């Protein structure tokens, strides 16, 4: 029976140093040859879905943690912050002395000081990988600096956390927006983000299934972080990577190996997708 496979990217399809296992590429290509559809379901904006991911061969993308849906080049959904909301968040982050970047399908736009101010967060994100000393520009190779940060096409804004107090303060300052955190291995918060309210991966999965005229019973979700939990709840079967925190593993129907240990390919085999 053909399935609809939704896979997170960072920590699921690629490791935290952005290494894409050959086994994962092969598994996805074989699954699609077998008649299954594969969609990336990621926090990344489309501008951060680089060519190596598209070249795997996938049927589409859920980006921005649910703000954007694309199916074979057709835009199914695209939501963004208003220009006034973007301006208010940019000004607040500047006033608080936090470095940040805007996530838009048109590109990633870094704040003044982001290249130096996000070093510790990037190093912590890649800790334990072969790229533990990765620079900010290496982590975000296409980030645009010195651009106008007042925009009306921004899906969410991520900022480097000095402590979780920054996340709490952002949540209090913008109760009308969706506030979250994200990080690397173990899910320790390294960045906070503010985005469009009421948008989750679950919301996007539902919209995608409606577009495809497909049944939720045919869905399988792969993830590694708490932001993937709504996607797990929205899909018939959920798979947690071996590098996921216990909270995510406990919520999953199946726990596979870590990304670097060919976890995606192993799970595809166990589920009979290949």
C-alpha positions as CSV (number, residue, x, y, z in Angstrom):
1,X,0.0,0.0,0.0
2,X,1.5,3.4,-1.0
3,X,2.3,5.6,2.0
4,X,2.9,9.3,2.5
5,X,6.2,9.7,4.3
6,X,7.0,13.0,6.1
7,X,10.5,13.4,7.3
8,X,12.0,16.2,9.4
9,X,15.4,17.4,8.1
10,X,17.8,18.5,10.9
11,X,18.6,15.6,13.2
12,X,16.4,13.2,11.1
13,X,17.5,13.3,7.5
14,X,20.8,15.1,8.1
15,X,23.0,15.1,11.1
16,X,23.7,18.2,13.1
17,X,26.7,19.0,11.0
18,X,24.5,18.8,7.9
19,X,25.9,15.5,6.8
20,X,23.4,13.6,4.6
21,X,23.9,9.8,4.9
22,X,24.1,8.0,1.6
23,X,21.8,5.3,3.1
24,X,19.1,7.9,3.7
25,X,19.3,9.1,0.1
26,X,19.1,5.6,-1.2
27,X,16.2,4.7,1.1
28,X,14.1,7.7,-0.1
29,X,14.8,7.0,-3.7
30,X,13.9,3.3,-3.3
31,X,10.7,4.2,-1.4
32,X,9.5,6.5,-4.2
33,X,10.3,3.9,-6.8
34,X,8.1,1.6,-4.8
35,X,5.2,4.1,-5.1
36,X,5.4,6.0,-1.8
37,X,5.4,9.8,-1.6
38,X,8.1,11.6,0.4
39,X,7.8,15.1,1.8
40,X,10.4,17.1,3.8
41,X,8.7,18.5,6.9
42,X,11.1,20.9,8.4
43,X,11.6,24.2,10.4
44,X,13.7,25.4,7.5
45,X,12.3,28.0,5.1
46,X,12.5,27.0,1.4
47,X,15.6,29.2,1.0
48,X,17.4,26.9,3.4
49,X,16.5,23.7,1.6
50,X,19.6,23.4,-0.4
51,X,20.2,21.6,-3.7
52,X,21.5,18.4,-2.1
53,X,18.1,17.9,-0.4
54,X,16.1,18.5,-3.6
55,X,18.5,16.3,-5.6
56,X,17.5,13.3,-3.4
57,X,14.1,13.4,-5.2
58,X,11.1,14.2,-3.1
59,X,7.5,15.0,-3.8
60,X,7.4,18.3,-1.9
61,X,8.1,20.3,1.2
62,X,6.5,21.5,4.4
63,X,8.7,24.4,5.5
64,X,8.8,26.9,8.4
65,X,7.4,24.3,10.8
66,X,4.1,24.4,8.9
67,X,4.0,27.9,7.3
68,X,4.7,26.7,3.8
69,X,3.6,23.7,1.7
70,X,4.8,22.8,-1.8
71,X,3.8,19.8,-3.9
72,X,5.7,19.2,-7.2
73,X,6.4,22.9,-7.5
74,X,2.8,24.0,-6.7
75,X,2.5,26.3,-3.6
76,X,-0.3,24.8,-1.5
77,X,0.0,27.1,1.5
78,X,2.2,30.1,2.5
79,X,1.6,32.1,5.6
80,X,3.9,34.9,7.0
81,X,4.2,37.5,9.7
82,X,2.8,40.9,8.8
83,X,5.2,43.8,8.1
84,X,4.1,45.4,11.4
85,X,4.7,42.1,13.3
86,X,8.2,41.7,11.8
87,X,9.1,45.3,12.6
88,X,8.0,44.9,16.2
89,X,10.0,41.7,16.7
90,X,13.1,43.1,15.1
91,X,13.0,46.2,17.2
92,X,12.4,44.2,20.4
93,X,15.3,41.9,19.7
94,X,17.6,44.8,18.9
95,X,16.6,46.6,22.1
96,X,17.3,43.4,24.1
97,X,20.7,43.0,22.5
98,X,19.9,39.6,20.9
99,X,21.3,38.5,17.5
100,X,18.8,37.0,15.1
101,X,17.9,36.1,11.6
102,X,14.7,36.3,9.5
103,X,13.5,33.1,7.8
104,X,11.9,33.8,4.5
105,X,11.5,31.8,1.2
106,X,13.4,34.7,-0.4
107,X,16.4,34.1,1.9
108,X,17.8,34.1,5.4
109,X,18.6,37.6,6.6
110,X,21.0,38.0,9.5
111,X,21.0,40.9,12.0
112,X,23.9,43.1,12.8
113,X,26.3,41.1,14.9
114,X,24.7,37.7,14.1
115,X,28.0,36.3,12.6
116,X,29.9,36.9,15.9
117,X,27.0,36.7,18.3
118,X,25.7,33.3,17.2
119,X,29.1,31.5,17.4
120,X,28.5,29.8,20.8
121,X,25.0,28.6,19.7
122,X,26.3,27.2,16.5
123,X,29.2,25.4,18.2
124,X,26.9,23.9,20.8
125,X,24.5,22.8,18.0
126,X,27.3,20.9,16.2
127,X,29.0,19.6,19.4
128,X,30.0,16.0,19.1
129,X,30.1,16.0,15.3
130,X,33.0,16.4,12.9
131,X,32.1,20.1,12.5
132,X,32.2,21.2,16.1
133,X,34.1,24.3,15.3
134,X,31.8,25.3,12.3
135,X,31.6,29.0,11.7
136,X,28.3,30.8,11.5
137,X,28.8,31.4,7.7
138,X,29.5,27.7,7.3
139,X,26.4,26.8,9.2
140,X,24.3,29.3,7.2
141,X,26.1,29.4,3.8
142,X,23.5,31.5,2.0
143,X,22.6,33.9,4.8
144,X,22.3,37.6,3.6
145,X,23.8,40.2,5.8
146,X,23.3,44.0,5.8
147,X,19.8,43.7,4.3
148,X,16.7,45.6,5.3
149,X,15.2,43.6,8.2
150,X,11.7,45.2,7.9
151,X,10.0,42.7,5.6
152,X,6.5,41.4,5.0
153,X,7.4,37.9,3.8
154,X,9.0,36.4,7.0
155,X,7.7,33.1,8.3
156,X,9.5,33.2,11.5
157,X,12.4,34.9,13.3
158,X,15.1,32.9,15.1
159,X,17.4,34.4,17.7
160,X,20.4,33.1,19.7
161,X,19.5,32.4,23.3
162,X,21.7,33.7,26.1
163,X,19.4,31.7,28.5
164,X,15.9,30.5,28.5
165,X,14.9,33.8,30.1
166,X,15.2,35.3,26.6
167,X,12.5,32.8,25.4
168,X,10.3,33.6,28.4
169,X,10.6,37.3,27.8
170,X,9.8,36.9,24.1
171,X,6.8,34.8,24.8
172,X,5.5,37.5,27.2
173,X,6.3,40.4,24.8
174,X,4.5,38.7,21.9
175,X,1.7,36.5,23.3
176,X,-0.1,36.7,19.9
177,X,2.8,35.0,18.1
178,X,4.0,31.4,18.3
179,X,7.1,31.2,20.5
180,X,9.4,28.2,20.5
181,X,13.0,27.0,21.0
182,X,15.3,24.6,19.2
183,X,18.7,23.1,19.5
184,X,20.9,20.2,18.6
185,X,21.5,16.8,20.2
186,X,19.2,16.2,23.1
187,X,17.0,19.2,22.3
188,X,18.8,21.6,24.6
189,X,17.5,25.1,23.6
190,X,20.1,27.1,21.8
191,X,17.8,29.4,19.7
192,X,14.4,30.8,20.3
193,X,11.9,31.7,17.5
194,X,8.8,33.7,17.0
195,X,6.4,32.9,14.2
196,X,2.9,32.9,12.8
197,X,0.3,31.9,15.5
198,X,-1.5,28.6,15.4
199,X,0.9,27.1,12.8
200,X,2.3,23.7,13.5
201,X,3.6,20.7,11.5
202,X,0.2,19.0,12.3
203,X,-1.7,21.9,10.8
204,X,0.4,21.6,7.6
205,X,0.0,17.8,7.4
206,X,-3.8,18.2,7.5
207,X,-3.7,20.8,4.8
208,X,-1.4,18.6,2.7
209,X,-3.6,15.6,3.0
210,X,-6.6,17.6,2.0
211,X,-4.7,18.8,-1.1
212,X,-3.6,15.2,-2.0
213,X,-7.1,13.9,-1.2
214,X,-5.3,11.3,1.0
215,X,-6.1,9.4,4.2
216,X,-4.2,10.0,7.4
217,X,-4.1,6.2,7.8
218,X,-1.4,6.2,5.1
219,X,1.0,8.6,6.8
220,X,4.3,7.9,8.5
221,X,6.2,10.7,10.3
222,X,9.9,10.8,11.1
223,X,11.4,13.2,13.6
224,X,13.8,13.9,16.4
225,X,12.6,17.0,18.3
226,X,9.7,18.3,20.4
227,X,8.6,20.5,17.5
228,X,7.9,17.2,15.7
229,X,5.4,16.0,18.3
230,X,2.4,17.6,16.7
231,X,3.4,15.9,13.4
232,X,3.6,12.6,15.3
233,X,0.0,13.1,16.6
234,X,-1.2,14.0,13.2
235,X,0.1,10.9,11.5
236,X,-0.8,7.2,11.7
237,X,2.7,6.0,12.5
238,X,5.5,8.0,14.1
239,X,9.2,7.2,14.2
240,X,11.8,8.8,16.5
241,X,15.5,8.9,15.7
242,X,18.0,7.4,18.1
243,X,19.4,10.8,18.7
244,X,16.1,12.2,19.9
245,X,15.4,13.2,23.5
246,X,13.4,10.7,25.7
247,X,10.2,12.8,25.4
248,X,10.2,12.4,21.6
249,X,11.1,8.7,21.8
250,X,8.3,8.0,24.3
251,X,5.8,9.6,22.0
252,X,6.8,7.5,19.0
253,X,5.4,4.2,17.8
254,X,9.0,3.2,16.7
255,X,12.5,4.2,17.7
256,X,15.2,3.7,15.2
257,X,18.9,4.4,15.2
258,X,20.6,7.8,15.1
259,X,21.0,9.7,11.9
260,X,24.7,8.9,11.7
261,X,24.0,5.2,12.2
262,X,21.7,4.9,9.2
263,X,18.5,5.3,11.3
264,X,16.3,6.5,8.5
265,X,17.2,3.6,6.2
266,X,16.8,1.1,9.0
267,X,13.3,2.4,9.8
268,X,12.3,2.3,6.2
269,X,13.2,-1.4,6.1
270,X,11.5,-2.2,9.4
271,X,8.3,-0.6,8.2
272,X,8.4,-2.4,4.8
273,X,8.8,0.8,2.8
274,X,11.8,-0.6,1.0
